[in-house]
Amino acid sequence: MADIGKPPSWDELAEWWRETFTRGADVEYEQQILPLAAELLTGRHLVLDLGTGEGQLARHLVRAAEGRRVVGIDPSARQLANARLASGGPVYARATGEALPFRDSCFDAVACCLVIEHATDADALIAEAARVLAAGGAFLLLVNHPVVQGPGSGLIDDKLLEERYWRIGPYLNESSSEEEVDPGVRIRFAHRPLSRYVNPACEAGLVLTRLEEPAPPFDFLTDSLDLELESAMPRLCAMRFERLADRQE
Ligand SMILES: C[S@@+](CC[C@H](N)C(=O)[O-])C[C@H]1O[C@@H](n2cnc3c(N)ncnc32)[C@H](O)[C@@H]1O
């Protein structure tokens, strides 16, 4: 088998990410992810964007609410350099989600958008998000929907049997795999069942207050083989947790 080498780091992916997914380039971000995140964080003033990347969500959250302050952190220096170039209000620091450089209980909200699938220690990241939340604060976790978008899942167009259906892969098996998301662009994703996100959050003193599984935006499905089927299969899963007021400090 040919040696395909190590997957690129987020520093190496930064230009591709900026051109392909930010500044209006991606229908799902524009029509779904950014507005949904802003809606689910209504009323939160001091927000941490954990794994901010090029900062598009951080900027959107600043624009969406007057007086809101947003801090973005990311381990990738190149992603942060692009975020700083775009400016738009947020401030940035280099850090990982598993070891946040902030004191306890200092944010009204933590947003974590399509990041935890790339983190090696999801439990530590969730515990850190909970630690930095003030009482009543919100943790918004957005993930690729693990039930219907996990490894081995997707639309099957069976020409022999003349049927189209959605296959579900081995949902309960935690795994880490590389996917070619664009020609020549490989990214490593961790797959975890939903319980592996919800239960650590509950153990960290958070409660689930909203779960959204929106249909893909219509404009995303313009080349769909089966519009009826694909519009019934969510790509995104958004979970909003809130910190109980009586956690021991
Ligand atoms: C798919 S991008 C999403 C960026 C941004 N959240 C957005 O939605 O536009 C994933 C980002 O997660 C960051 N990341 C990967 N592992 C991380 C970790 N352990 N803690 C924090 N961020 C991480 C990467 O550097 C990358 O910028």
Ligand as a Chemical Component Dictionary entry (heavy atoms), coordinates in Angstrom:
data_LIG
# 
_chem_comp.id                   LIG 
_chem_comp.type                 NON-POLYMER 
_chem_comp.pdbx_formal_charge   0 
_chem_comp.three_letter_code    LIG 
# 
loop_
_chem_comp_atom.comp_id 
_chem_comp_atom.atom_id 
_chem_comp_atom.alt_atom_id 
_chem_comp_atom.type_symbol 
_chem_comp_atom.charge 
_chem_comp_atom.model_Cartn_x 
_chem_comp_atom.model_Cartn_y 
_chem_comp_atom.model_Cartn_z 
_chem_comp_atom.pdbx_ordinal 
LIG C1  C1  C 0  -12.787 22.738 11.481 1  
LIG S1  S1  S 1  -11.852 24.035 12.217 2  
LIG C2  C2  C 0  -13.177 24.991 12.972 3  
LIG C3  C3  C 0  -12.771 26.414 13.266 4  
LIG C4  C4  C 0  -13.875 27.303 13.844 5  
LIG N1  N1  N 0  -14.373 26.777 15.087 6  
LIG C5  C5  C 0  -14.997 27.481 12.869 7  
LIG O1  O1  O 0  -16.061 26.885 13.071 8  
LIG O2  O2  O -1 -14.825 28.233 11.878 9  
LIG C6  C6  C 0  -11.159 23.168 13.625 10 
LIG C7  C7  C 0  -10.251 24.020 14.485 11 
LIG O3  O3  O 0  -10.053 23.321 15.725 12 
LIG C8  C8  C 0  -8.746  23.599 16.164 13 
LIG N2  N2  N 0  -8.369  22.559 17.161 14 
LIG C9  C9  C 0  -7.933  21.296 16.918 15 
LIG N3  N3  N 0  -7.678  20.666 18.090 16 
LIG C10 C10 C 0  -7.976  21.547 19.076 17 
LIG C11 C11 C 0  -7.916  21.492 20.496 18 
LIG N4  N4  N 0  -7.493  20.389 21.137 19 
LIG N5  N5  N 0  -8.282  22.580 21.210 20 
LIG C12 C12 C 0  -8.704  23.698 20.570 21 
LIG N6  N6  N 0  -8.785  23.807 19.224 22 
LIG C13 C13 C 0  -8.427  22.745 18.478 23 
LIG C14 C14 C 0  -7.914  23.578 14.905 24 
LIG O4  O4  O 0  -6.661  24.216 15.061 25 
LIG C15 C15 C 0  -8.846  24.281 13.924 26 
LIG O5  O5  O 0  -8.594  25.657 13.865 27 
# 
loop_
_chem_comp_bond.comp_id 
_chem_comp_bond.atom_id_1 
_chem_comp_bond.atom_id_2 
_chem_comp_bond.value_order 
_chem_comp_bond.pdbx_ordinal 
LIG C1  S1  SING 1  
LIG S1  C2  SING 2  
LIG S1  C6  SING 3  
LIG C2  C3  SING 4  
LIG C3  C4  SING 5  
LIG C4  N1  SING 6  
LIG C4  C5  SING 7  
LIG C5  O1  DOUB 8  
LIG C5  O2  SING 9  
LIG C6  C7  SING 10 
LIG C7  O3  SING 11 
LIG C7  C15 SING 12 
LIG O3  C8  SING 13 
LIG C8  N2  SING 14 
LIG C8  C14 SING 15 
LIG N2  C9  SING 16 
LIG N2  C13 SING 17 
LIG C9  N3  DOUB 18 
LIG N3  C10 SING 19 
LIG C10 C11 SING 20 
LIG C10 C13 DOUB 21 
LIG C11 N4  SING 22 
LIG C11 N5  DOUB 23 
LIG N5  C12 SING 24 
LIG C12 N6  DOUB 25 
LIG N6  C13 SING 26 
LIG C14 O4  SING 27 
LIG C14 C15 SING 28 
LIG C15 O5  SING 29 
# 
